[in-house]
Amino acid sequence: MCHQIAEFDLGDQELYLQIKADYDLVRSVIRTKGFHALRGSMGVFVQPRTKGPGHGSTSRAFYARTRLVGKILGLE
């Protein structure tokens, strides 16, 4: 079931810069502290989180936070 379709453009410079800052933060943490140092609390719009079943998972995925989804769908 499709709820809504929305056009999304990173032409909004402020939004683009914050998403880039989230990316740069994750990249910096991986380079300086290692992959294990990534936390779900990182990032304003995009966050690294564990992926997979149970606690102790070592794989990560990147998720759009609720604020970003709201902007994409035009709710914010």
Residue pairs with C-beta under 8 A, 6 or more apart in sequence:
4 73
6 72
6 73
6 74
8 72
10 16
10 19
15 45
15 71
18 44
18 45
19 45
19 46
19 68
21 44
22 42
22 43
22 44
22 45
22 46
22 47
23 46
25 42
25 43
26 38
26 42
26 43
26 46
26 48
26 62
29 37
29 38
29 42
30 37
30 38
35 58
35 60
36 58
38 48
38 60
39 48
40 47
40 48
40 49
40 50
41 47
42 48
43 65
44 65
44 67
45 64
45 65
45 67
45 68
45 71
46 62
46 63
46 64
46 65
46 68
47 62
47 63
47 65
48 60
48 61
48 62
49 60
49 61
49 62
49 63
50 57
50 58
50 59
50 60
50 61
51 57
51 59
51 60
51 61
52 59
64 72
67 76
69 75
70 76
